[in-house]
Amino acid sequence: MTYLIRRAEAEEAFELADTQALAWRETYRGLLPAPVLERMTAERLVGQWRGHLRRQASDHDELCIVADHHDEIVGFGACGRPRDSRATFDGEVTMVYMRAAYQGVGIGRAMMGAMAQHLVRRGLFSMGLWVVRDNVRARAFYEALGGRCEGGREERMQGTAVPVVAYIWQDLAQLSRAGTEHE
Ligand SMILES: CC(C)(COP(=O)(O)OP(=O)(O)OC[C@H]1O[C@@H](n2cnc3c(N)ncnc32)[C@H](O)[C@@H]1OP(=O)(O)O)[C@@H](O)C(=O)NCCC(=O)NCCS
């Protein structure tokens, strides 16, 4: 499958919000309570995306990327400095989602590699992320990429407490090669 991993553009907030709403429903149906999913609409998410894209323009540590298949956004990711100042890792992936029809063909690996490359270029050595504890498919993906599970906590999502666990890569340089190995 041909696809391009590229930086998201400032004017793509609505398309990103729409893709995220679809990807959330595909990923979390049965994993998160229905009211949480119902509140994740493109209309609600577009404001958050405008914020992410503005931060990307002014803070060079921040990066939003998309997987582009024939001019359609089929996946996206975001990374930057950790949201929590107590984090034990230097950089954080805050999102990585593929539309269901495009999973399992290597695009997720390429997106993780691209984000790791960006963080390495920003002078960071390690990376972490938080994943819903019961999202076993995503956890298997992170383990396939060499992430180590280190501890859990609860996060509030749309007012609901959800158990999440951390995955950490101590050697970002190694993960940064994941983006090119399979191309
Ligand atoms: C998790 C996700 C990003 C992975 O992306 P992907 O494009 O499907 O994964 P890839 O095809 O790049 O797979 C990369 C590696 O992970 C492994 N992998 C992927 N999904 C896996 C699974 N469910 N079980 C076991 N291994 C898995 C693959 O076998 C592959 O290893 P290989 O290259 O050695 O064969 C994608 O499936 C997705 O968006 N899922 C729904 C959203 C989600 O849960 N996001 C994470 C939120 S924290």
The ligand as an SDF file (V2000), in Angstrom:
LIG
                    3D

 48 50  0  0  0  0  0  0  0  0999 V2000
   -1.9460    0.2340   17.3310 C   0  0  0  0  0  0  0  0  0  0  0  0
   -1.7500    0.7430   15.9040 C   0  0  0  0  0  0  0  0  0  0  0  0
   -1.2960    2.2040   15.9120 C   0  0  0  0  0  0  0  0  0  0  0  0
   -0.6610   -0.1020   15.2390 C   0  0  0  0  0  0  0  0  0  0  0  0
   -0.4740    0.3630   13.9150 O   0  0  0  0  0  0  0  0  0  0  0  0
   -0.4850   -0.6560   12.7170 P   0  0  0  0  0  0  0  0  0  0  0  0
   -0.2250    0.1240   11.4730 O   0  0  0  0  0  0  0  0  0  0  0  0
   -1.7270   -1.4660   12.7630 O   0  0  0  0  0  0  0  0  0  0  0  0
    0.7590   -1.5910   13.0960 O   0  0  0  0  0  0  0  0  0  0  0  0
    1.9020   -2.1160   12.1090 P   0  0  0  0  0  0  0  0  0  0  0  0
    1.2600   -2.7710   10.9210 O   0  0  0  0  0  0  0  0  0  0  0  0
    2.8540   -1.0100   11.8060 O   0  0  0  0  0  0  0  0  0  0  0  0
    2.6150   -3.2120   13.0120 O   0  0  0  0  0  0  0  0  0  0  0  0
    3.9200   -3.0290   13.5460 C   0  0  0  0  0  0  0  0  0  0  0  0
    4.3140   -4.2330   14.3290 C   0  0  0  0  0  0  0  0  0  0  0  0
    3.4470   -4.4080   15.4380 O   0  0  0  0  0  0  0  0  0  0  0  0
    2.8640   -5.7040   15.4300 C   0  0  0  0  0  0  0  0  0  0  0  0
    1.4700   -5.5940   15.7960 N   0  0  0  0  0  0  0  0  0  0  0  0
    0.5910   -4.6690   15.3830 C   0  0  0  0  0  0  0  0  0  0  0  0
   -0.6230   -4.9020   15.9270 N   0  0  0  0  0  0  0  0  0  0  0  0
   -0.4880   -6.0230   16.6740 C   0  0  0  0  0  0  0  0  0  0  0  0
   -1.3710   -6.8100   17.4560 C   0  0  0  0  0  0  0  0  0  0  0  0
   -2.6450   -6.4870   17.5930 N   0  0  0  0  0  0  0  0  0  0  0  0
   -0.8830   -7.9180   18.0590 N   0  0  0  0  0  0  0  0  0  0  0  0
    0.4070   -8.2620   17.9290 C   0  0  0  0  0  0  0  0  0  0  0  0
    1.3080   -7.5520   17.2040 N   0  0  0  0  0  0  0  0  0  0  0  0
    0.8530   -6.4710   16.5950 C   0  0  0  0  0  0  0  0  0  0  0  0
    2.9530   -6.1640   13.9840 C   0  0  0  0  0  0  0  0  0  0  0  0
    3.0030   -7.5710   13.9000 O   0  0  0  0  0  0  0  0  0  0  0  0
    4.2140   -5.5070   13.5010 C   0  0  0  0  0  0  0  0  0  0  0  0
    5.3510   -6.2730   13.8290 O   0  0  0  0  0  0  0  0  0  0  0  0
    6.3220   -6.7680   12.6430 P   0  0  0  0  0  0  0  0  0  0  0  0
    6.6220   -5.5510   11.8160 O   0  0  0  0  0  0  0  0  0  0  0  0
    7.4860   -7.3140   13.3760 O   0  0  0  0  0  0  0  0  0  0  0  0
    5.5210   -7.7630   11.8770 O   0  0  0  0  0  0  0  0  0  0  0  0
   -3.0200    0.6060   15.0490 C   0  0  0  0  0  0  0  0  0  0  0  0
   -3.3850   -0.7480   14.9540 O   0  0  0  0  0  0  0  0  0  0  0  0
   -4.1740    1.4080   15.5930 C   0  0  0  0  0  0  0  0  0  0  0  0
   -4.3340    2.5730   15.2400 O   0  0  0  0  0  0  0  0  0  0  0  0
   -5.0190    0.8050   16.4420 N   0  0  0  0  0  0  0  0  0  0  0  0
   -6.2010    1.4720   16.9390 C   0  0  0  0  0  0  0  0  0  0  0  0
   -5.8710    2.7360   17.7030 C   0  0  0  0  0  0  0  0  0  0  0  0
   -5.0490    2.4990   18.9530 C   0  0  0  0  0  0  0  0  0  0  0  0
   -5.3190    1.6060   19.7390 O   0  0  0  0  0  0  0  0  0  0  0  0
   -4.0510    3.3720   19.1110 N   0  0  0  0  0  0  0  0  0  0  0  0
   -3.2120    3.3790   20.2820 C   0  0  0  0  0  0  0  0  0  0  0  0
   -3.7950    4.2910   21.2990 C   0  0  0  0  0  0  0  0  0  0  0  0
   -2.7010    4.5070   22.6720 S   0  0  0  0  0  0  0  0  0  0  0  0
  1  2  1  0
  2  3  1  0
  2  4  1  0
  2 36  1  0
  4  5  1  0
  5  6  1  0
  6  7  2  0
  6  8  1  0
  6  9  1  0
  9 10  1  0
 10 11  2  0
 10 12  1  0
 10 13  1  0
 13 14  1  0
 14 15  1  0
 15 16  1  0
 15 30  1  0
 16 17  1  0
 17 18  1  0
 17 28  1  0
 18 19  1  0
 18 27  1  0
 19 20  2  0
 20 21  1  0
 21 22  1  0
 21 27  2  0
 22 23  1  0
 22 24  2  0
 24 25  1  0
 25 26  2  0
 26 27  1  0
 28 29  1  0
 28 30  1  0
 30 31  1  0
 31 32  1  0
 32 33  2  0
 32 34  1  0
 32 35  1  0
 36 37  1  0
 36 38  1  0
 38 39  2  0
 38 40  1  0
 40 41  1  0
 41 42  1  0
 42 43  1  0
 43 44  2  0
 43 45  1  0
 45 46  1  0
 46 47  1  0
 47 48  1  0
M  END
$$$$
